[in-house]
Amino acid sequence: MEGDEYKYYWNVNKYDVFISFRGEDTRASFTSHLYAALQNDGINVFRDDDSLQRGDQISISLLEAIENSQIAIIVFSRNYAESRWCLDELVKIMECRKTIRQVVFPVFYDVDPSEVRHQKGKFGEVFQSLLNKKSNDILNRGYELCWKGVLWAAANLAGFVVLNSRYFLFSINA
């Protein structure tokens, strides 16, 4: 129906911002403060508040939320790369950066960007732990190469480093 196509075309972005984060690291601290600051300034934010079910595939609703956001904020934390869900979100975010020119803004929360870029230090250890849980078949080797590539690419983007989060205050001026 022609009207439906018109509606879809003009309603591309359902959210202003999508926040990708490792819940156990930042949900009750940095991410909740970031979310509140953005919401208080009238910015429509998608943040997954429900506990994700354990499984191998990211939910369709999360992929759609990423696609329907103008901006993606990636909150890299020490255990971010321990989650296949987070890494799959990151793959989709970086894909959207290329295909629909989504703005991607990394935040390095208590982790150095070089650790993310090169999968070193504590960040690298938890990433390797995830890889060790998977079998060494060709499919999983493909995931590993893809994840390493998007981690490197995202860590090379201009972002924000938060190393001493106790004194971090949010002030968003949209």
N, C-alpha and C positions, 0 to 999 in steps of 0.2 A: 504494500500500500504506500502510495507516494507520501502521505502525511507522516507515516511512521519513519520513512527514510529521512525526511526533513528534521523530525524530532531527534532522531539518533545523531544526525550530523551536528546539530547545534548543542547537544547535551553530551559532549565528549568527556568533560572532566566533572566527575561527581564530587571529587575531593580536591582541596587545594594542596594538601600534604599527606603523604603516606610515610609512617615511621616504621622502619625495620629495626628490630632490637632483639636481644636475648633476654627474655623475661626474667629469668632467675638473677641476672646481673643488674638490670637497671629498671625493671618495672616499678618497683616501689620507691625509687629514688630519682635519678636523672630523667628518665623517660616520662614519669608522671609529672614532673615539674615542667618539662618541655611541653608536654601535651597541654597542661593547664595554661601556660603562658600563651601558646598559640590560640587556644580556644578563647581565652579572655580578650584577645585582640580580634576576634571575629573570624578567625581562620578555620575552615572546615577540615578537620584532621581525621584520618583513619588510623586507628591504633588497635591492634588485635587484643581485646581484653579477655577473650575466652581462652580457656586452656586448650591448647592444640592437642588433638588426639595423636597418639603415637602411631607412626606409620611412615611409609616411604615416600608418599606423594603429598605435595603441598595442595591445599584446597583450592578449588576453582574460585571461590569467593575472594580469597587473598590475591590470586592472580588478577582478577578483574578489578579489585581495589587498586592494585599497583598501576594497571593500565589506565584507570580512570582518575589518576592524580596528576596534577601539574608538576609537583615537586616530590622527590623522595629524599627523606633524611635517613641515612644509615648510621645507627649508633653502634659502632664497633666497640666491643668490650672483650675482656679476656676470654670469655667462653663463647663468644659469637660463633666461631668456627667449629664448635662442638655440635652444633645443630644443623642437620641436613635441611630442615625447614628454613632456617636463616640463610643458608647458602643458596637454596633454590629461589628464595625471594630476591637475593642479590643478583642472581643470574637474570631473573625477569626484569629487575630494575635497570640493569646495565643494557639489556636488550631494548627496553623502552627509551633509554637515553639515546640509542642509535636510531631507532625506527621512528619515534614520535617526538624526539628532542626533549624528552623529559629532563628537567633540571635535577641533578643529583648532588646532594650535599653530604659528605661524610663527616661524622663526629667521632673522634677517637677518645673514648671514655676510659681512662686509666690504662691505655695501651698506646704504645708509640706507633705512628704510621708505618715506620720501617718494619716493625714486627708483622703488621698486616700484609704489607707489600711483599715481603719475602717469607712469610709464614715461619717466623723465628720466635724465640723466647717462649713465654707461657702460651701466647696465642698459637704459635706453631705447634706446641706440644699437644694442645687439645684438638687442633686440626688433624695432626697425625694420628691421634687416638681414634677419631672418627673414621679416618681412612683404614686403620687397622681392623676396625669392626666389620668392614665390608670385605667381601671376597675379592680376589685379584682377577676376576674375569674382565673381559674387554669392555663391557658396558661400564663397570665401576671405574676402570682406568680412564674412560672418557669423561665421567663425572669429575674425577680428580683433576684432569687437565683443564676442564672448563672452570671449575671452582678456583683453581690457582690463577687462571687468567683473569677472572672477574675480580678477585681479591687484589691482584696487582693493579688492575686498571682503576678500581675504585680508590685504592690507597694513593694513587697518583693524582687524584682530583684535589682541587683546593678545598679545604675543609677547616675544621676547628678541633683543636686538641684540648681536652679537659683532663689534666693529670692530677690536680688537687681539687676534687669535686666538693670537698667540705665547704669551700668558700665561694662556690659558683652561684651567682644570682642571675635570674632570667630577666631580661628586658628586651621585649620584642617590639620593634617599631616597623610596622608593615607599611 
